[in-house]
Amino acid sequence: MELDLKTISAALAIGIPAIATAFAQAKIGSSAVGAIVEKRELVGPMLILVAIPETMVILGFVIAYLILS
């Protein structure tokens, strides 16, 4: 596969949100663990808050698919 602008833009559409998600989940995860230690009933909401940034990567994958197709 030759390296053209479509391939590079598809890679960036997945790579940049993945890096941003990693930083966001690191901050949210450490805060969530601290909150769960203090209040055990916060497990459900904190699990949702940790999962929300992952949608950026899924949307980046959809954009990359649209670029390549």
PDB file of N, CA, C and O in Angstrom:
ATOM      1  N   MET A   1       0.848  -1.175   0.000  1.00  0.00           N
ATOM      2  CA  MET A   1       0.000   0.000   0.000  1.00  0.00           C
ATOM      3  C   MET A   1       0.893   1.238   0.000  1.00  0.00           C
ATOM      4  O   MET A   1       1.758   1.388   0.863  1.00  0.00           O
ATOM      5  N   GLU A   2       0.686   2.090  -0.937  1.00  0.00           N
ATOM      6  CA  GLU A   2       1.517   3.283  -0.984  1.00  0.00           C
ATOM      7  C   GLU A   2       1.067   4.292   0.067  1.00  0.00           C
ATOM      8  O   GLU A   2      -0.108   4.375   0.423  1.00  0.00           O
ATOM      9  N   LEU A   3       2.026   5.038   0.538  1.00  0.00           N
ATOM     10  CA  LEU A   3       1.765   6.004   1.599  1.00  0.00           C
ATOM     11  C   LEU A   3       1.326   7.320   0.956  1.00  0.00           C
ATOM     12  O   LEU A   3       2.152   8.073   0.440  1.00  0.00           O
ATOM     13  N   ASP A   4       0.057   7.582   0.992  1.00  0.00           N
ATOM     14  CA  ASP A   4      -0.464   8.818   0.426  1.00  0.00           C
ATOM     15  C   ASP A   4      -1.164   9.631   1.513  1.00  0.00           C
ATOM     16  O   ASP A   4      -1.164   9.245   2.682  1.00  0.00           O
ATOM     17  N   LEU A   5      -1.749  10.737   1.127  1.00  0.00           N
ATOM     18  CA  LEU A   5      -2.367  11.629   2.108  1.00  0.00           C
ATOM     19  C   LEU A   5      -3.585  10.998   2.778  1.00  0.00           C
ATOM     20  O   LEU A   5      -3.858  11.286   3.943  1.00  0.00           O
ATOM     21  N   LYS A   6      -4.323  10.142   2.065  1.00  0.00           N
ATOM     22  CA  LYS A   6      -5.475   9.485   2.678  1.00  0.00           C
ATOM     23  C   LYS A   6      -5.036   8.558   3.805  1.00  0.00           C
ATOM     24  O   LYS A   6      -5.669   8.509   4.860  1.00  0.00           O
ATOM     25  N   THR A   7      -3.957   7.828   3.579  1.00  0.00           N
ATOM     26  CA  THR A   7      -3.466   6.909   4.600  1.00  0.00           C
ATOM     27  C   THR A   7      -2.955   7.666   5.822  1.00  0.00           C
ATOM     28  O   THR A   7      -3.230   7.282   6.958  1.00  0.00           O
ATOM     29  N   ILE A   8      -2.223   8.724   5.585  1.00  0.00           N
ATOM     30  CA  ILE A   8      -1.697   9.521   6.697  1.00  0.00           C
ATOM     31  C   ILE A   8      -2.830  10.171   7.479  1.00  0.00           C
ATOM     32  O   ILE A   8      -2.800  10.197   8.710  1.00  0.00           O
ATOM     33  N   SER A   9      -3.826  10.696   6.777  1.00  0.00           N
ATOM     34  CA  SER A   9      -4.940  11.337   7.489  1.00  0.00           C
ATOM     35  C   SER A   9      -5.765  10.319   8.265  1.00  0.00           C
ATOM     36  O   SER A   9      -6.275  10.634   9.340  1.00  0.00           O
ATOM     37  N   ALA A  10      -5.906   9.108   7.742  1.00  0.00           N
ATOM     38  CA  ALA A  10      -6.629   8.067   8.483  1.00  0.00           C
ATOM     39  C   ALA A  10      -5.852   7.666   9.737  1.00  0.00           C
ATOM     40  O   ALA A  10      -6.445   7.450  10.794  1.00  0.00           O
ATOM     41  N   ALA A  11      -4.530   7.568   9.621  1.00  0.00           N
ATOM     42  CA  ALA A  11      -3.710   7.236  10.788  1.00  0.00           C
ATOM     43  C   ALA A  11      -3.790   8.327  11.844  1.00  0.00           C
ATOM     44  O   ALA A  11      -3.856   8.035  13.038  1.00  0.00           O
ATOM     45  N   LEU A  12      -3.782   9.577  11.410  1.00  0.00           N
ATOM     46  CA  LEU A  12      -3.896  10.684  12.362  1.00  0.00           C
ATOM     47  C   LEU A  12      -5.287  10.751  12.991  1.00  0.00           C
ATOM     48  O   LEU A  12      -5.430  11.169  14.140  1.00  0.00           O
ATOM     49  N   ALA A  13      -6.312  10.340  12.240  1.00  0.00           N
ATOM     50  CA  ALA A  13      -7.681  10.359  12.768  1.00  0.00           C
ATOM     51  C   ALA A  13      -7.841   9.373  13.915  1.00  0.00           C
ATOM     52  O   ALA A  13      -8.702   9.560  14.775  1.00  0.00           O
ATOM     53  N   ILE A  14      -7.029   8.335  13.938  1.00  0.00           N
ATOM     54  CA  ILE A  14      -7.080   7.381  15.049  1.00  0.00           C
ATOM     55  C   ILE A  14      -6.022   7.714  16.100  1.00  0.00           C
ATOM     56  O   ILE A  14      -6.291   7.618  17.297  1.00  0.00           O
ATOM     57  N   GLY A  15      -4.833   8.100  15.669  1.00  0.00           N
ATOM     58  CA  GLY A  15      -3.713   8.302  16.588  1.00  0.00           C
ATOM     59  C   GLY A  15      -3.867   9.468  17.540  1.00  0.00           C
ATOM     60  O   GLY A  15      -3.598   9.335  18.734  1.00  0.00           O
ATOM     61  N   ILE A  16      -4.294  10.602  17.032  1.00  0.00           N
ATOM     62  CA  ILE A  16      -4.423  11.790  17.893  1.00  0.00           C
ATOM     63  C   ILE A  16      -5.495  11.605  18.971  1.00  0.00           C
ATOM     64  O   ILE A  16      -5.231  11.902  20.135  1.00  0.00           O
ATOM     65  N   PRO A  17      -6.707  11.119  18.622  1.00  0.00           N
ATOM     66  CA  PRO A  17      -7.678  10.865  19.698  1.00  0.00           C
ATOM     67  C   PRO A  17      -7.235   9.781  20.677  1.00  0.00           C
ATOM     68  O   PRO A  17      -7.597   9.821  21.853  1.00  0.00           O
ATOM     69  N   ALA A  18      -6.451   8.810  20.198  1.00  0.00           N
ATOM     70  CA  ALA A  18      -5.978   7.762  21.105  1.00  0.00           C
ATOM     71  C   ALA A  18      -5.025   8.328  22.147  1.00  0.00           C
ATOM     72  O   ALA A  18      -5.085   7.946  23.316  1.00  0.00           O
ATOM     73  N   ILE A  19      -4.158   9.224  21.739  1.00  0.00           N
ATOM     74  CA  ILE A  19      -3.231   9.850  22.686  1.00  0.00           C
ATOM     75  C   ILE A  19      -3.996  10.741  23.666  1.00  0.00           C
ATOM     76  O   ILE A  19      -3.723  10.727  24.866  1.00  0.00           O
ATOM     77  N   ALA A  20      -4.946  11.510  23.154  1.00  0.00           N
ATOM     78  CA  ALA A  20      -5.750  12.371  24.034  1.00  0.00           C
ATOM     79  C   ALA A  20      -6.566  11.546  25.025  1.00  0.00           C
ATOM     80  O   ALA A  20      -6.711  11.925  26.187  1.00  0.00           O
ATOM     81  N   THR A  21      -7.095  10.425  24.563  1.00  0.00           N
ATOM     82  CA  THR A  21      -7.869   9.548  25.440  1.00  0.00           C
ATOM     83  C   THR A  21      -6.988   8.953  26.529  1.00  0.00           C
ATOM     84  O   THR A  21      -7.423   8.808  27.672  1.00  0.00           O
ATOM     85  N   ALA A  22      -5.759   8.611  26.184  1.00  0.00           N
ATOM     86  CA  ALA A  22      -4.848   8.049  27.185  1.00  0.00           C
ATOM     87  C   ALA A  22      -4.587   9.044  28.309  1.00  0.00           C
ATOM     88  O   ALA A  22      -4.604   8.675  29.483  1.00  0.00           O
ATOM     89  N   PHE A  23      -4.345  10.305  27.956  1.00  0.00           N
ATOM     90  CA  PHE A  23      -4.131  11.321  28.992  1.00  0.00           C
ATOM     91  C   PHE A  23      -5.388  11.544  29.830  1.00  0.00           C
ATOM     92  O   PHE A  23      -5.307  11.678  31.051  1.00  0.00           O
ATOM     93  N   ALA A  24      -6.542  11.583  29.179  1.00  0.00           N
ATOM     94  CA  ALA A  24      -7.794  11.813  29.901  1.00  0.00           C
ATOM     95  C   ALA A  24      -8.103  10.654  30.845  1.00  0.00           C
ATOM     96  O   ALA A  24      -8.492  10.872  31.993  1.00  0.00           O
ATOM     97  N   GLN A  25      -7.930   9.431  30.367  1.00  0.00           N
ATOM     98  CA  GLN A  25      -8.240   8.284  31.216  1.00  0.00           C
ATOM     99  C   GLN A  25      -7.252   8.148  32.368  1.00  0.00           C
ATOM    100  O   GLN A  25      -7.613   7.635  33.427  1.00  0.00           O
ATOM    101  N   ALA A  26      -6.028   8.592  32.183  1.00  0.00           N
ATOM    102  CA  ALA A  26      -5.065   8.552  33.283  1.00  0.00           C
ATOM    103  C   ALA A  26      -5.509   9.470  34.415  1.00  0.00           C
ATOM    104  O   ALA A  26      -5.461   9.094  35.586  1.00  0.00           O
ATOM    105  N   LYS A  27      -5.938  10.670  34.059  1.00  0.00           N
ATOM    106  CA  LYS A  27      -6.394  11.622  35.086  1.00  0.00           C
ATOM    107  C   LYS A  27      -7.703  11.155  35.727  1.00  0.00           C
ATOM    108  O   LYS A  27      -7.850  11.178  36.949  1.00  0.00           O
ATOM    109  N   ILE A  28      -8.650  10.731  34.885  1.00  0.00           N
ATOM    110  CA  ILE A  28      -9.951  10.308  35.406  1.00  0.00           C
ATOM    111  C   ILE A  28      -9.814   9.047  36.243  1.00  0.00           C
ATOM    112  O   ILE A  28     -10.452   8.915  37.288  1.00  0.00           O
ATOM    113  N   GLY A  29      -8.982   8.120  35.783  1.00  0.00           N
ATOM    114  CA  GLY A  29      -8.819   6.854  36.508  1.00  0.00           C
ATOM    115  C   GLY A  29      -8.249   7.035  37.896  1.00  0.00           C
ATOM    116  O   GLY A  29      -8.729   6.433  38.856  1.00  0.00           O
ATOM    117  N   SER A  30      -7.224   7.867  38.004  1.00  0.00           N
ATOM    118  CA  SER A  30      -6.635   8.075  39.323  1.00  0.00           C
ATOM    119  C   SER A  30      -7.603   8.803  40.258  1.00  0.00           C
ATOM    120  O   SER A  30      -7.664   8.506  41.451  1.00  0.00           O
ATOM    121  N   SER A  31      -8.352   9.748  39.716  1.00  0.00           N
ATOM    122  CA  SER A  31      -9.356  10.435  40.534  1.00  0.00           C
ATOM    123  C   SER A  31     -10.492   9.500  40.930  1.00  0.00           C
ATOM    124  O   SER A  31     -11.017   9.578  42.041  1.00  0.00           O
ATOM    125  N   ALA A  32     -10.864   8.619  40.014  1.00  0.00           N
ATOM    126  CA  ALA A  32     -11.949   7.675  40.303  1.00  0.00           C
ATOM    127  C   ALA A  32     -11.560   6.709  41.414  1.00  0.00           C
ATOM    128  O   ALA A  32     -12.372   6.408  42.289  1.00  0.00           O
ATOM    129  N   VAL A  33     -10.326   6.224  41.386  1.00  0.00           N
ATOM    130  CA  VAL A  33      -9.889   5.313  42.437  1.00  0.00           C
ATOM    131  C   VAL A  33      -9.910   6.015  43.794  1.00  0.00           C
ATOM    132  O   VAL A  33     -10.317   5.422  44.793  1.00  0.00           O
ATOM    133  N   GLY A  34      -9.478   7.258  43.834  1.00  0.00           N
ATOM    134  CA  GLY A  34      -9.520   8.007  45.089  1.00  0.00           C
ATOM    135  C   GLY A  34     -10.937   8.213  45.592  1.00  0.00           C
ATOM    136  O   GLY A  34     -11.192   8.131  46.794  1.00  0.00           O
ATOM    137  N   ALA A  35     -11.869   8.483  44.665  1.00  0.00           N
ATOM    138  CA  ALA A  35     -13.265   8.677  45.067  1.00  0.00           C
ATOM    139  C   ALA A  35     -13.896   7.374  45.534  1.00  0.00           C
ATOM    140  O   ALA A  35     -14.682   7.366  46.481  1.00  0.00           O
ATOM    141  N   ILE A  36     -13.552   6.269  44.868  1.00  0.00           N
ATOM    142  CA  ILE A  36     -14.129   4.970  45.250  1.00  0.00           C
ATOM    143  C   ILE A  36     -13.613   4.531  46.620  1.00  0.00           C
ATOM    144  O   ILE A  36     -14.347   3.903  47.383  1.00  0.00           O
ATOM    145  N   VAL A  37     -12.371   4.853  46.935  1.00  0.00           N
ATOM    146  CA  VAL A  37     -11.829   4.505  48.251  1.00  0.00           C
ATOM    147  C   VAL A  37     -12.606   5.219  49.345  1.00  0.00           C
ATOM    148  O   VAL A  37     -12.858   4.654  50.409  1.00  0.00           O
ATOM    149  N   GLU A  38     -12.987   6.471  49.078  1.00  0.00           N
ATOM    150  CA  GLU A  38     -13.715   7.225  50.097  1.00  0.00           C
ATOM    151  C   GLU A  38     -15.192   6.859  50.153  1.00  0.00           C
ATOM    152  O   GLU A  38     -15.758   6.759  51.241  1.00  0.00           O
ATOM    153  N   LYS A  39     -15.833   6.656  48.985  1.00  0.00           N
ATOM    154  CA  LYS A  39     -17.261   6.323  48.929  1.00  0.00           C
ATOM    155  C   LYS A  39     -17.444   5.126  48.004  1.00  0.00           C
ATOM    156  O   LYS A  39     -17.313   5.260  46.788  1.00  0.00           O
ATOM    157  N   ARG A  40     -17.738   3.989  48.550  1.00  0.00           N
ATOM    158  CA  ARG A  40     -17.840   2.742  47.791  1.00  0.00           C
ATOM    159  C   ARG A  40     -18.987   2.767  46.778  1.00  0.00           C
ATOM    160  O   ARG A  40     -18.915   2.075  45.762  1.00  0.00           O
ATOM    161  N   GLU A  41     -20.026   3.534  47.027  1.00  0.00           N
ATOM    162  CA  GLU A  41     -21.190   3.559  46.137  1.00  0.00           C
ATOM    163  C   GLU A  41     -20.941   4.328  44.836  1.00  0.00           C
ATOM    164  O   GLU A  41     -21.827   4.379  43.983  1.00  0.00           O
ATOM    165  N   LEU A  42     -19.779   4.916  44.667  1.00  0.00           N
ATOM    166  CA  LEU A  42     -19.455   5.662  43.446  1.00  0.00           C
ATOM    167  C   LEU A  42     -18.837   4.787  42.348  1.00  0.00           C
ATOM    168  O   LEU A  42     -18.354   5.315  41.346  1.00  0.00           O
ATOM    169  N   VAL A  43     -18.845   3.473  42.519  1.00  0.00           N
ATOM    170  CA  VAL A  43     -18.225   2.591  41.531  1.00  0.00           C
ATOM    171  C   VAL A  43     -18.907   2.728  40.166  1.00  0.00           C
ATOM    172  O   VAL A  43     -18.224   2.850  39.149  1.00  0.00           O
ATOM    173  N   GLY A  44     -20.228   2.709  40.130  1.00  0.00           N
ATOM    174  CA  GLY A  44     -20.968   2.791  38.863  1.00  0.00           C
ATOM    175  C   GLY A  44     -20.716   4.084  38.098  1.00  0.00           C
ATOM    176  O   GLY A  44     -20.327   4.042  36.931  1.00  0.00           O
ATOM    177  N   PRO A  45     -20.932   5.233  38.736  1.00  0.00           N
ATOM    178  CA  PRO A  45     -20.676   6.491  38.017  1.00  0.00           C
ATOM    179  C   PRO A  45     -19.216   6.671  37.582  1.00  0.00           C
ATOM    180  O   PRO A  45     -18.946   7.221  36.515  1.00  0.00           O
ATOM    181  N   MET A  46     -18.289   6.209  38.405  1.00  0.00           N
ATOM    182  CA  MET A  46     -16.882   6.348  38.037  1.00  0.00           C
ATOM    183  C   MET A  46     -16.519   5.438  36.869  1.00  0.00           C
ATOM    184  O   MET A  46     -15.679   5.794  36.042  1.00  0.00           O
ATOM    185  N   LEU A  47     -17.140   4.278  36.799  1.00  0.00           N
ATOM    186  CA  LEU A  47     -16.902   3.377  35.666  1.00  0.00           C
ATOM    187  C   LEU A  47     -17.381   4.019  34.365  1.00  0.00           C
ATOM    188  O   LEU A  47     -16.730   3.901  33.327  1.00  0.00           O
ATOM    189  N   ILE A  48     -18.509   4.690  34.433  1.00  0.00           N
ATOM    190  CA  ILE A  48     -19.028   5.388  33.257  1.00  0.00           C
ATOM    191  C   ILE A  48     -18.102   6.541  32.873  1.00  0.00           C
ATOM    192  O   ILE A  48     -17.838   6.752  31.689  1.00  0.00           O
ATOM    193  N   LEU A  49     -17.610   7.282  33.853  1.00  0.00           N
ATOM    194  CA  LEU A  49     -16.723   8.407  33.561  1.00  0.00           C
ATOM    195  C   LEU A  49     -15.393   7.958  32.961  1.00  0.00           C
ATOM    196  O   LEU A  49     -14.798   8.685  32.166  1.00  0.00           O
ATOM    197  N   VAL A  50     -14.927   6.788  33.328  1.00  0.00           N
ATOM    198  CA  VAL A  50     -13.696   6.265  32.743  1.00  0.00           C
ATOM    199  C   VAL A  50     -13.936   5.817  31.309  1.00  0.00           C
ATOM    200  O   VAL A  50     -13.035   5.910  30.476  1.00  0.00           O
ATOM    201  N   ALA A  51     -15.134   5.334  31.009  1.00  0.00           N
ATOM    202  CA  ALA A  51     -15.433   4.807  29.674  1.00  0.00           C
ATOM    203  C   ALA A  51     -15.785   5.898  28.661  1.00  0.00           C
ATOM    204  O   ALA A  51     -15.656   5.665  27.459  1.00  0.00           O
ATOM    205  N   ILE A  52     -16.215   7.054  29.095  1.00  0.00           N
ATOM    206  CA  ILE A  52     -16.657   8.110  28.175  1.00  0.00           C
ATOM    207  C   ILE A  52     -15.553   8.575  27.214  1.00  0.00           C
ATOM    208  O   ILE A  52     -15.842   8.731  26.027  1.00  0.00           O
ATOM    209  N   PRO A  53     -14.314   8.804  27.651  1.00  0.00           N
ATOM    210  CA  PRO A  53     -13.303   9.272  26.689  1.00  0.00           C
ATOM    211  C   PRO A  53     -12.992   8.265  25.581  1.00  0.00           C
ATOM    212  O   PRO A  53     -12.484   8.650  24.528  1.00  0.00           O
ATOM    213  N   GLU A  54     -13.283   6.997  25.798  1.00  0.00           N
ATOM    214  CA  GLU A  54     -13.012   5.983  24.788  1.00  0.00           C
ATOM    215  C   GLU A  54     -13.846   6.198  23.531  1.00  0.00           C
ATOM    216  O   GLU A  54     -13.500   5.687  22.465  1.00  0.00           O
ATOM    217  N   THR A  55     -14.937   6.947  23.643  1.00  0.00           N
ATOM    218  CA  THR A  55     -15.748   7.219  22.458  1.00  0.00           C
ATOM    219  C   THR A  55     -15.001   8.074  21.447  1.00  0.00           C
ATOM    220  O   THR A  55     -15.318   8.039  20.259  1.00  0.00           O
ATOM    221  N   MET A  56     -14.005   8.848  21.902  1.00  0.00           N
ATOM    222  CA  MET A  56     -13.207   9.635  20.956  1.00  0.00           C
ATOM    223  C   MET A  56     -12.450   8.724  19.998  1.00  0.00           C
ATOM    224  O   MET A  56     -12.354   9.020  18.807  1.00  0.00           O
ATOM    225  N   VAL A  57     -11.915   7.627  20.503  1.00  0.00           N
ATOM    226  CA  VAL A  57     -11.180   6.696  19.646  1.00  0.00           C
ATOM    227  C   VAL A  57     -12.133   5.997  18.684  1.00  0.00           C
ATOM    228  O   VAL A  57     -11.796   5.780  17.520  1.00  0.00           O
ATOM    229  N   ILE A  58     -13.313   5.648  19.163  1.00  0.00           N
ATOM    230  CA  ILE A  58     -14.296   4.997  18.287  1.00  0.00           C
ATOM    231  C   ILE A  58     -14.708   5.943  17.164  1.00  0.00           C
ATOM    232  O   ILE A  58     -14.813   5.528  16.010  1.00  0.00           O
ATOM    233  N   LEU A  59     -14.939   7.199  17.492  1.00  0.00           N
ATOM    234  CA  LEU A  59     -15.276   8.174  16.456  1.00  0.00           C
ATOM    235  C   LEU A  59     -14.107   8.407  15.498  1.00  0.00           C
ATOM    236  O   LEU A  59     -14.317   8.601  14.301  1.00  0.00           O
ATOM    237  N   GLY A  60     -12.890   8.388  16.013  1.00  0.00           N
ATOM    238  CA  GLY A  60     -11.722   8.495  15.144  1.00  0.00           C
ATOM    239  C   GLY A  60     -11.619   7.323  14.192  1.00  0.00           C
ATOM    240  O   GLY A  60     -11.228   7.491  13.037  1.00  0.00           O
ATOM    241  N   PHE A  61     -11.970   6.122  14.671  1.00  0.00           N
ATOM    242  CA  PHE A  61     -11.974   4.943  13.809  1.00  0.00           C
ATOM    243  C   PHE A  61     -13.020   5.078  12.710  1.00  0.00           C
ATOM    244  O   PHE A  61     -12.768   4.709  11.563  1.00  0.00           O
ATOM    245  N   VAL A  62     -14.183   5.600  13.053  1.00  0.00           N
ATOM    246  CA  VAL A  62     -15.238   5.803  12.047  1.00  0.00           C
ATOM    247  C   VAL A  62     -14.781   6.809  10.997  1.00  0.00           C
ATOM    248  O   VAL A  62     -14.995   6.600   9.803  1.00  0.00           O
ATOM    249  N   ILE A  63     -14.155   7.895  11.431  1.00  0.00           N
ATOM    250  CA  ILE A  63     -13.655   8.897  10.493  1.00  0.00           C
ATOM    251  C   ILE A  63     -12.578   8.287   9.588  1.00  0.00           C
ATOM    252  O   ILE A  63     -12.561   8.537   8.383  1.00  0.00           O
ATOM    253  N   ALA A  64     -11.683   7.490  10.171  1.00  0.00           N
ATOM    254  CA  ALA A  64     -10.636   6.849   9.360  1.00  0.00           C
ATOM    255  C   ALA A  64     -11.249   5.904   8.330  1.00  0.00           C
ATOM    256  O   ALA A  64     -10.791   5.842   7.190  1.00  0.00           O
ATOM    257  N   TYR A  65     -12.277   5.177   8.729  1.00  0.00           N
ATOM    258  CA  TYR A  65     -12.968   4.288   7.774  1.00  0.00           C
ATOM    259  C   TYR A  65     -13.602   5.093   6.637  1.00  0.00           C
ATOM    260  O   TYR A  65     -13.533   4.701   5.472  1.00  0.00           O
ATOM    261  N   LEU A  66     -14.214   6.211   6.989  1.00  0.00           N
ATOM    262  CA  LEU A  66     -14.827   7.049   5.964  1.00  0.00           C
ATOM    263  C   LEU A  66     -13.778   7.658   5.028  1.00  0.00           C
ATOM    264  O   LEU A  66     -14.024   7.806   3.831  1.00  0.00           O
ATOM    265  N   ILE A  67     -12.634   8.002   5.562  1.00  0.00           N
ATOM    266  CA  ILE A  67     -11.571   8.561   4.728  1.00  0.00           C
ATOM    267  C   ILE A  67     -11.056   7.515   3.741  1.00  0.00           C
ATOM    268  O   ILE A  67     -10.818   7.822   2.572  1.00  0.00           O
ATOM    269  N   LEU A  68     -10.884   6.277   4.217  1.00  0.00           N
ATOM    270  CA  LEU A  68     -10.312   5.238   3.365  1.00  0.00           C
ATOM    271  C   LEU A  68     -11.292   4.602   2.401  1.00  0.00           C
ATOM    272  O   LEU A  68     -10.880   3.956   1.438  1.00  0.00           O
ATOM    273  N   SER A  69     -12.581   4.773   2.644  1.00  0.00           N
ATOM    274  CA  SER A  69     -13.543   4.131   1.735  1.00  0.00           C
ATOM    275  C   SER A  69     -14.096   5.110   0.712  1.00  0.00           C
ATOM    276  O   SER A  69     -14.916   4.731  -0.125  1.00  0.00           O
TER     277      SER A  69
END
